Amino acid sequence: MSGRIRILVGVAVLAGLGVGAWFYLTRNRESTDDAQVDAHVTPVAARVGGTVLRVPVADNQPVEAGTVLVEIDPREYQIALDRARAELANAEAELTAANANVPITATSTSSGVATAHSGVEQALSLAEEAQHNLDAAEARLTTARAKVTGEEATASRDERDVARLKGLLAKDEVSQQQYDAAVAQADSSKADVAVARSQVHEAEFALQVARSRLGQSKVAQQVAGADLKTAETAPEQVVAIKARAQSSLARVKQAQAAVGRAELDLERTTVKASIKGVVSRKSVEPGQVIQPGQPLMTLIPLEQVWITANFKETQLEDMRVGQRVTVDVDAYGGREFNGKVDSIAAATGSRFSLLPPENATGNFVKVVQRVPVKIVLDAGQDADHLLRPGMSVTPTVYTR
């Protein structure tokens, strides 16, 4: 009986020693198996649309920053850039012309008023001269028409004389010489009538010319008056020319912005890696037509991994930023990494879920919440990048 008691006492002592050793070894440290490796996951998307020409990378391929990931057909964007540059050249030419017109207009308008006054006076003088010529032409026409009337009367008289002498010649009452003289006089009178009529036509034409010149002088007078009014608006013209120059400058800036946008779009037809990382979830192939903003692949920088450990809220009492941490990785047989607490989340994990729990229903059941804790590893421990996002780990935080 005493032997059994000794055995039981021995077992109890060993158990107590074991419990004490466990308590001693685990005091001032907090551990959890609800933890995993995390890293930045950078989506790669196209900023412009088009047909994919080439995808020179494969899934799980390490790439450096600046590596070409996707090439999109650039021809449409090259055409847009050429058109934008042509519009810019046109706008710059208009601006140069507008700027040149400002001093020219300012100089020309300074003498425009005097020139316009001189033009008005000249137009008045021409109008007076044209009116005088018109009056003279009308007088010449009246005289020519009167002369035609006189010549026609003389011709008619001479024709009657010829007819009378012809009868007398047949009776031998007048000589042949007298008859021939009468015929010659009649012919001369007819010629005088023709000359007088041509003078009438000439006078009528001269009258038409005089009237035309008078009309032209009146038009010139009106134009000179309009020019004078325009010249008197010289300050407004200068302001308008300057405004057009400012408008041309604005169009140049607008065209420059369009060129910059076209150059940027052309540059974006080549999608490059913004960071160093590993290509994952590649979903683009040559010949595919993509849209702006469409996800093409993701990049994961394995040089920047950390541990996200979800500790129970009851484990956070003595946990502080900067405390030492050891991390056992399940995938590598419990290989241990060293690190430190970087930060503690501002809310529990449930608060970040898509549908946070609602405890105001009257059926509240208290559940111990977990708070995400970010743990960063000491530098140089994962040179081969063995840690991959999502791997399960067991971190232990030394709170003392």
Buried (B, 14 or more C-beta within 10 A) or exposed (E): EEEEEEEEEEEEEEEEEEEEEEEEEEEEBBBBEBBBBBBBEBEBBBEBBBEBBEBEBEEEBEBEEEBBBBBBBBEBBBEBBEEBBEBBEEBBEBBEEBBEBBEEBBEBBEEBBEBBBEBBEBBBEBBEEBBEBBEEBBEBBEEBBEBBEEBBEBBEEBBEBBEEBEEEBEEEEBEEEBBEBBBEBBBEBBEBBEEBBEBBEEBBEBBEBBBEBBEBBBEBBEEBBEBBEBBBBBEEBBEEBBEBBEEBBEBBEEBBEBBEEBBEBBBBBBBBBEBBBBBBBBEBEEEBEBEEEEEBBBBBBBEEBBBBBBBEEEBBEEBEEEBBBBBBBEEEEEBEBEBBBBEBBEEBBEEEEEEEEEEEEEEEEEEEBBBBBBBBBEEEBBEEEBBBBEBEBBBBBBBE
